Amino acid sequence: MNLPLNINFSGKVVVITGAGGVLCGTMARAFAQAGAKVAALDLNEEAVKKLADECKAEGHICEGYKANVLEHEALVEVHARILEELGPCDILVNGAGGNNPRATTDNEYHHEAAEGQRTFFDLDADGVDFVFRLNFQGTLLPTQVFAKDMAEKGAGSILNISSMNSYIPLTKIPAYSAAKAGVSNFTQWLATHFAGTGIRCNAIAPGFLVSNQNRALLFNEDGTPTVRSKKILGGTPMGRFVESEELLGGVFFLCDERAASAITGVVLPIDAGFAAYSGV
């Protein structure tokens, strides 16, 4: 992987949740390549173990841990293992998150809904609650556990993963949009709360990336873009999707204690201009 910035994270312990996915898995590989000791956390243990093995084969330091970001005691147990095997956390990337079909409408506009489709009035309360818990509590709980290391040392960086739909909500996904807006707000709260401790807290707001989770929403079976995909690209000034590796420059910059020493409470869009475009 060609790293975007020549930043050396040697000696730093970086904990990344959601590292079993493409986005945070890419971040884990990048931090390991930049010299960090990486703890890759995910509910999918097989995925993070495979990631760790691949990093080790390249001569880097990375360990994979099964962890549920919604279970405080489980995170405490994983934290203890990381302390023993890698050391106290210097950088925390809260990458776990996602949406759920039960919290998604089938149509953008209610008046277009056909019989049998899921409307706003059919949204499942448990599904909505799960999305909020996964994105917000899944950011809060790991921070409670791992930021203690930073507070004790008087230094550290927390990076949350928000979304460009935290600025303007996307159609169909009300719970996910609102939850990510909460993550952005919580980022600013943490930045203020920890301002006197040496801990900085920032976030990135990725634009549209193509992943295994959303590929069917963006492309038809023949590989042509869907109607929704055309809308996205039409509303993106650069006219393309964002690649996962394009997030790394912002991630490295915000997490580096020298380059961004006075930057805290910032939510950085990395979205090919989507959030900046008014539509005209």
ChimeraX attribute file (.defattr): number of C-alpha atoms within 10 A of each C-alpha:
attribute: neighborCount
match mode: 1-to-1
recipient: residues
	/A:1	8
	/A:2	7
	/A:3	15
	/A:4	15
	/A:5	12
	/A:6	9
	/A:7	17
	/A:8	14
	/A:9	21
	/A:10	13
	/A:11	12
	/A:12	21
	/A:13	25
	/A:14	26
	/A:15	29
	/A:16	26
	/A:17	28
	/A:18	26
	/A:19	30
	/A:20	28
	/A:21	19
	/A:22	16
	/A:23	20
	/A:24	24
	/A:25	23
	/A:26	19
	/A:27	24
	/A:28	31
	/A:29	23
	/A:30	22
	/A:31	28
	/A:32	26
	/A:33	23
	/A:34	19
	/A:35	18
	/A:36	24
	/A:37	26
	/A:38	29
	/A:39	29
	/A:40	30
	/A:41	31
	/A:42	26
	/A:43	17
	/A:44	17
	/A:45	17
	/A:46	14
	/A:47	19
	/A:48	26
	/A:49	20
	/A:50	14
	/A:51	22
	/A:52	25
	/A:53	16
	/A:54	14
	/A:55	20
	/A:56	14
	/A:57	10
	/A:58	12
	/A:59	12
	/A:60	20
	/A:61	21
	/A:62	28
	/A:63	22
	/A:64	24
	/A:65	25
	/A:66	20
	/A:67	23
	/A:68	21
	/A:69	28
	/A:70	20
	/A:71	13
	/A:72	18
	/A:73	13
	/A:74	13
	/A:75	21
	/A:76	17
	/A:77	12
	/A:78	19
	/A:79	23
	/A:80	13
	/A:81	13
	/A:82	20
	/A:83	13
	/A:84	10
	/A:85	12
	/A:86	18
	/A:87	18
	/A:88	22
	/A:89	25
	/A:90	25
	/A:91	29
	/A:92	24
	/A:93	28
	/A:94	28
	/A:95	27
	/A:96	26
	/A:97	22
	/A:98	15
	/A:99	21
	/A:100	14
	/A:101	15
	/A:102	19
	/A:103	25
	/A:104	23
	/A:105	21
	/A:106	18
	/A:107	17
	/A:108	16
	/A:109	12
	/A:110	13
	/A:111	8
	/A:112	10
	/A:113	15
	/A:114	11
	/A:115	7
	/A:116	7
	/A:117	11
	/A:118	20
	/A:119	21
	/A:120	19
	/A:121	8
	/A:122	12
	/A:123	17
	/A:124	15
	/A:125	10
	/A:126	11
	/A:127	17
	/A:128	21
	/A:129	14
	/A:130	21
	/A:131	26
	/A:132	24
	/A:133	17
	/A:134	21
	/A:135	28
	/A:136	24
	/A:137	20
	/A:138	24
	/A:139	25
	/A:140	21
	/A:141	19
	/A:142	26
	/A:143	19
	/A:144	13
	/A:145	18
	/A:146	20
	/A:147	23
	/A:148	14
	/A:149	19
	/A:150	21
	/A:151	16
	/A:152	12
	/A:153	15
	/A:154	13
	/A:155	16
	/A:156	24
	/A:157	26
	/A:158	26
	/A:159	26
	/A:160	26
	/A:161	24
	/A:162	31
	/A:163	28
	/A:164	25
	/A:165	23
	/A:166	21
	/A:167	17
	/A:168	12
	/A:169	17
	/A:170	14
	/A:171	14
	/A:172	19
	/A:173	22
	/A:174	19
	/A:175	23
	/A:176	27
	/A:177	24
	/A:178	20
	/A:179	27
	/A:180	27
	/A:181	22
	/A:182	16
	/A:183	26
	/A:184	25
	/A:185	16
	/A:186	20
	/A:187	27
	/A:188	17
	/A:189	14
	/A:190	19
	/A:191	21
	/A:192	15
	/A:193	13
	/A:194	16
	/A:195	14
	/A:196	11
	/A:197	14
	/A:198	17
	/A:199	25
	/A:200	30
	/A:201	30
	/A:202	26
	/A:203	28
	/A:204	22
	/A:205	22
	/A:206	24
	/A:207	24
	/A:208	24
	/A:209	17
	/A:210	18
	/A:211	14
	/A:212	10
	/A:213	10
	/A:214	11
	/A:215	16
	/A:216	14
	/A:217	14
	/A:218	19
	/A:219	17
	/A:220	13
	/A:221	9
	/A:222	6
	/A:223	10
	/A:224	11
	/A:225	17
	/A:226	16
	/A:227	12
	/A:228	13
	/A:229	19
	/A:230	15
	/A:231	11
	/A:232	18
	/A:233	17
	/A:234	14
	/A:235	20
	/A:236	22
	/A:237	16
	/A:238	13
	/A:239	14
	/A:240	18
	/A:241	17
	/A:242	17
	/A:243	18
	/A:244	19
	/A:245	16
	/A:246	15
	/A:247	22
	/A:248	20
	/A:249	15
	/A:250	16
	/A:251	21
	/A:252	23
	/A:253	17
	/A:254	27
	/A:255	27
	/A:256	16
	/A:257	19
	/A:258	10
	/A:259	12
	/A:260	14
	/A:261	15
	/A:262	10
	/A:263	15
	/A:264	23
	/A:265	21
	/A:266	17
	/A:267	25
	/A:268	19
	/A:269	21
	/A:270	22
	/A:271	25
	/A:272	22
	/A:273	16
	/A:274	25
	/A:275	20
	/A:276	14
	/A:277	11
	/A:278	8
	/A:279	9
	/A:280	4
